[in-house]
Structure formats: structure tokens, C-alpha cells
């Protein structure tokens, strides 16, 4: 399992342009360690035609190949298409525990959700935009075409991470789906995230009979909605803030971290952090490509 960084343009003006960004994304998924299933009917990037607006051209089914795959499989379907105009790309995500062999996700944990930015134009069809992808044991992170959206952010950002124990080892208790680019208004101290559990207590009912599938927050804990941590004009040491989510116990989230928007972390740079346990991990700063209000960082190993 590994990382992948590629920098290419995003051209939606033709069938060839649509195929180009799709085939490179698909190849990168395989490179970082995701496994494509043998489901029939998956998209053929050689012959696929750019679809009409608000429609999909085809799909791929991918699964985690991590330590907990047998006990708690994570299988995702990605649908590729066009948003409300043919010049706007679209990716949609469905998450479950399996597939039926012909493209239908089974054991659905998250129904189909658009993970690319909606109602947003590509800034330029000839400018090259960076894509950051990481897959490690228990985590998949994607920041697609950073700066490619006319909002100045990535055209898509999503991550899927397993819950972890006190040492930082991934567990089978549940997963968190992060769609931060679409949320976080005003001076929010963190990012609104969608999270769900295959097993565990339902935070609303307090019982263990119903899996947690609620859209509840997972936040970076930045006290007082700070936008800077510099004190008395001295930059000092850069402060990184951990993320937390409820299970319903409040637990640290291993895979993402944040800094305030004015603290000096350069986009595309790495640093060391120990988010859980005692083992330092490497993170990549994605800056404001993932959110407008703080600087997003994700696991990068």
C-alpha cells in the first residue's frame, strides 16, 4: 500500500478528455493498493463515451485489501459521469461490505453520494492539477485535481478510514466517510463528516441492535474557532489538531489532521505526527483544496 501523486489536466470537452481523466484515476487506484473486483459490466475506458449532463457513463468496484478485510470488508462502487453540464465531471460513491458480481453493492453502509464538487466549472482544460491518493492499512484518501474547481478547491475530496484502538491499530468497529469539501461554514472548528458503523452502538437510540448510519459530525478540535495559533507575533512551533468522532464514545480519528488557515504549512508538504498511540506517522498538507476554513492534512505513507 502506498501513495500516488500525479499532475495532469482536466479536459471535459470530448470523449477523449473524459476517458483520459478516468483511466488515470483508475490506474492510480490500483497502484496505491486498492483491488478491483471481478464484477461484470464495469466501465471500459477505451470505448466509453462521455455521457449527457446529470448522468453516469459507467462504474468500477474496488475493495480494501487490508488486515481487517476478511472480518469487516469495505467495498466501494465509483460511478463516473457528468454533473449538470457535460463540461463538469462527476464521481459518485457507494460503500458496502460486498458486491453481487454484476455491480450492485451489498451490505450497504452508505448509499450513493456525489463526492465531486457539484455545480462547479473546471478552471482550465489545459492547466495541470495535482491529485493526491493514499492507501494504507485501514484508510483510503483521495484529493482529486487540487485547485481544478472554480471555487479554488479540489474537484473531489473523500476519505474512508476505519476506527482504531488506543495504539492506532485499525479495528472492525466501523468506518468514517469524509466529504469535507462540501461542508464547514463560517468559523466552524472543524469539518462536517458523514460517518457510519457496521457494528456498534447507535448514538441516537443507545442500543446495539441497530448499526450506526447517521450523518453526525467528526471534528478537528480547534478551541475557540481559532484561525491562527501564533502568540505575540512569534510563529513558534506549528500546531496540528487531531480529529475526533463518536462511537458513541468520543474517539480520535487516525487518518486526518488540521491546522489553522493562517499557520504556515505549505500545500503539498509532509510532516510527522503521532495522532494515536506512540508511533509517528507521516501526513500531507492539502491546504484549502479540501476546505475553505482550515488546512486539511491526510495520512501520506
Helices and strands as residue ranges (DSSP letters): E 3-8, H 15-32, E 35-36, E 55-63, E 75-82, E 89-96, E 98-99, E 105-106, E 110-114, E 129-136, E 139-146, E 156-164, E 170-178, G 180-182, E 194-196, E 218-220, G 223-225, E 241-246, E 250-260, E 270-273, E 281-287, E 294-299
